[in-house]
Amino acid sequence: MRILIADDEKELLELLRLSLERDWVVDTASDVDEVKGYLDAFTYSVVIVDRTFHGTDRAEELIRYIKRKNAQTAVLVLSALGDVDDKVEGFSYGADDYLEKPFDIKELHARITALSRRFAVHKREIEGIEIDIDSQTLAQNGQPIVLSKNEHTLFFYLLSKSPQIVSREEILDALYDNPQNVTSNAVDEIVARLRKKLNPKVIKTIKTRGYVIEF
């Protein structure tokens, strides 16, 4: 899961990044233009956004921009403006949650987890391949795509890690009980078979680092 944190307090941004990146892919932005640039480039499950940037309230502008880019992105407002009227206003702009500063990092973590469950996407499509997350099945033009056990495990393991790059060694650990007895070429062979069954663009090779599925 990918998260964007938008706040003009750079020390707070770094603290949050270090804490949250243990569990998720985290991007940070400290000004409005940078926030919009990230939103144009990536799809986020959750965006954590402060109301004010350099003394100006930009909540309505940013929340509406986030929701226009992807209505399924959850927005959590993190702000020192914590009066009831401030919170009601934030929700009226389209925010899904509101947490007042100062806050406990454990509570923020719990709220992100809850939002990710509420906004979980159960069906995705990439390069013409239809993915049913719940049943863990694939189809193209309505026709099921049959995968072997290792092909299925590898594909949905990469999907669960998206948009992280996954090394061959990590994939071997996911596929085999005794990965030390299997060469890394085995991963390349399974990926090659998957590319024949799927659109070759679905699984990308990142030189010297591994493989990734990006939406």
C-alpha positions in Angstrom: 0.0 0.0 0.0 1.3 3.5 -0.9 0.7 6.5 1.3 1.4 10.2 0.7 2.0 12.6 3.7 1.7 16.3 3.0 2.8 18.8 5.6 5.0 21.9 5.6 6.7 20.8 8.8 9.7 19.0 7.4 10.9 17.5 10.7 7.4 16.0 11.3 7.4 14.7 7.7 10.7 12.8 8.3 9.5 11.5 11.7 6.3 10.1 10.1 8.1 8.7 7.1 10.5 6.8 9.3 7.7 5.4 11.5 5.2 4.5 8.7 7.6 3.1 6.1 8.1 0.0 8.3 4.7 -1.1 7.1 3.9 0.9 3.9 5.5 2.6 0.9 5.6 6.3 2.0 6.1 9.5 -0.1 6.3 12.9 1.5 5.6 16.4 0.2 6.1 19.8 1.9 4.3 22.2 -0.5 1.1 22.2 -2.5 2.7 21.9 -5.9 4.8 19.0 -4.8 1.7 17.3 -3.4 -0.1 17.7 -6.7 2.9 16.4 -8.6 2.9 13.2 -6.5 -0.9 12.8 -7.0 -0.4 13.1 -10.8 2.3 10.5 -10.8 1.1 7.8 -8.4 -2.1 6.2 -7.1 -2.4 6.3 -3.3 -4.5 4.3 -0.9 -4.3 6.9 1.8 -3.2 10.6 1.8 -2.4 12.3 5.1 -2.7 16.1 4.6 -2.3 19.1 6.9 -4.8 21.9 6.5 -2.3 24.8 6.4 0.7 25.3 4.2 2.9 28.3 5.0 0.1 30.0 7.0 -2.6 29.5 4.4 -5.5 27.0 4.7 -5.3 24.8 1.6 -7.6 22.0 2.9 -10.5 22.4 0.5 -8.2 22.8 -2.6 -6.1 19.7 -1.8 -8.9 17.4 -0.6 -11.0 18.1 -3.7 -7.9 17.6 -5.9 -7.2 14.2 -4.3 -10.7 13.0 -4.7 -10.8 14.2 -8.3 -7.7 12.2 -9.1 -9.1 9.0 -7.4 -12.3 8.9 -5.4 -11.1 5.7 -3.8 -8.2 7.4 -2.1 -8.8 7.9 1.6 -8.0 11.3 3.0 -6.9 11.9 6.6 -6.6 15.5 7.7 -3.8 16.0 10.3 -4.1 19.5 11.8 -3.6 21.8 14.8 -7.0 23.2 13.9 -9.1 20.8 16.0 -12.3 22.7 17.0 -15.6 20.9 16.1 -16.3 23.5 13.4 -12.8 22.9 11.9 -13.5 19.1 11.7 -17.0 19.6 10.3 -15.5 21.8 7.6 -12.8 19.3 6.8 -15.4 16.5 6.4 -17.5 18.8 4.2 -14.6 19.1 1.8 -14.4 15.3 1.5 -12.0 14.2 4.2 -12.6 10.7 5.5 -10.9 11.1 8.9 -9.6 14.0 11.0 -6.8 13.8 13.6 -5.8 16.8 15.8 -2.2 17.7 16.4 -0.5 16.8 18.7 -1.2 13.1 18.2 0.0 9.7 19.2 1.8 7.8 16.3 0.0 4.6 17.4 -3.4 6.2 16.9 -2.3 7.5 13.5 -1.2 4.0 12.5 -4.5 2.5 13.7 -6.5 5.1 11.7 -4.5 4.5 8.5 -5.1 0.8 8.9 -8.8 1.3 9.4 -9.0 3.6 6.3 -7.2 1.1 4.2 -9.8 -1.6 5.1 -12.7 0.7 4.3 -11.3 1.7 1.0 -9.8 -1.6 0.0 -10.1 -2.3 -3.7 -11.4 -5.8 -4.5 -11.0 -5.7 -8.2 -8.3 -4.2 -10.3 -7.3 -4.1 -13.9 -3.8 -3.7 -15.4 -2.9 -3.8 -19.1 -6.2 -5.5 -19.9 -5.8 -8.2 -17.2 -8.8 -8.3 -14.8 -7.8 -9.1 -11.2 -10.2 -10.3 -8.6 -8.4 -9.8 -5.3 -10.9 -11.7 -3.1 -10.9 -14.9 -5.2 -7.3 -14.4 -6.4 -8.3 -15.1 -10.0 -7.3 -13.5 -13.3 -9.2 -13.0 -16.5 -8.9 -11.3 -19.9 -11.9 -10.3 -21.9 -14.0 -12.2 -19.4 -12.1 -15.5 -20.0 -10.3 -17.0 -17.0 -6.5 -17.2 -17.1 -5.2 -20.5 -15.8 -2.0 -20.3 -13.8 0.2 -23.0 -12.2 0.7 -23.0 -8.4 4.0 -21.2 -8.6 2.8 -18.8 -11.2 -0.2 -17.9 -9.1 1.9 -17.6 -5.9 4.5 -15.4 -7.6 1.9 -13.1 -9.3 -0.2 -12.5 -6.2 2.9 -12.1 -4.0 4.1 -9.3 -6.3 0.7 -7.8 -6.3 0.5 -7.8 -2.5 3.9 -5.9 -2.4 3.0 -3.4 -5.1 4.4 -0.9 -5.7 7.5 -2.2 -3.9 10.3 -3.9 -5.9 10.7 -7.5 -4.8 14.0 -9.2 -5.1 14.5 -12.7 -6.5 15.7 -13.9 -3.1 12.5 -12.7 -1.4 10.4 -14.3 -4.2 12.2 -17.6 -3.7 11.4 -17.5 0.0 7.7 -17.0 -0.8 7.7 -19.9 -3.3 9.7 -22.6 -1.7 10.2 -24.3 1.7 13.9 -24.7 1.0 14.8 -21.8 -1.2 18.5 -22.4 -0.7 18.2 -25.5 -2.9 16.7 -23.5 -5.8 18.6 -21.1 -8.2 17.3 -17.6 -8.7 16.9 -18.5 -12.4 13.8 -20.4 -11.3 12.1 -17.0 -10.6 13.1 -15.7 -14.1 11.6 -18.8 -15.7 8.2 -18.4 -13.8 8.1 -14.7 -14.7 8.8 -15.6 -18.4 5.8 -18.1 -18.3 3.6 -15.5 -16.7 4.5 -12.9 -19.4 3.4 -15.4 -22.1 0.0 -15.8 -20.4 -0.5 -12.1 -19.5 0.4 -8.8 -21.1 4.3 -8.7 -20.9 4.0 -5.2 -19.4 2.2 -6.4 -16.3 5.4 -7.5 -14.5 8.3 -5.1 -14.8 12.0 -6.0 -14.4 14.1 -3.6 -12.4 17.7 -4.3 -13.3 19.8 -5.9 -10.5 16.9 -5.3 -8.0 14.0 -7.6 -8.9 10.4 -7.4 -10.2 7.5 -5.1 -9.6 3.8 -4.8 -10.5 2.8 -1.1 -10.8 -0.7 0.3 -11.3 
